[in-house]
Amino acid sequence: MQYIDEIKQRITNNLSSAKIEIIDQSTQHSGHGDPNKGSHFNAIIISTDFDGMNLVQRHQKIYKILGKDMGSRIHAFSMKTFTPKEFSNS
C-alpha cells in the first residue's frame, strides 16, 4: 500500500487539482512482475491539466511523472484519465 501512496503523491505534486484512485492488481498477475512489491496498477486520474489534451497526451504526461519506475517498479499501469467535467458527465 505504501507504494500506491507514493505514486499518488507524485501525480498529485505534478498535476493541478488531481483526484486519484489506484488499485493494486499485482496479486492477479502471478508469474511476472513482483506481486509482493506491487507492480500492476489500475488508476483513475482526474485533473484540470487534461483540458485540451487527447488521450495519448494525457497518458504520456502520467508516464513522464512516473518516470524510471515504468518498466522497473511498475510492470503495468492501466489508467483512465478525465477532466473534472468529463468525469461528472460519465
HELIX and SHEET records of a PDB file:
HELIX    1   1 GLN A    2  ASN A   14  1                                  13    
HELIX    2   2 SER A   26  GLN A   28  5                                   3    
HELIX    3   3 THR A   48  PHE A   50  5                                   3    
HELIX    4   4 LEU A   55  LEU A   66  1                                  12    
HELIX    5   5 GLY A   67  ASP A   69  5                                   3    
HELIX    6   6 PRO A   84  ASN A   89  1                                   6    
SHEET    1   A 3 LYS A  19  ASP A  24  0                                        
SHEET    2   A 3 HIS A  40  ILE A  46 -1                                        
SHEET    3   A 3 ALA A  76  PHE A  82  1                                        
END                                                                             
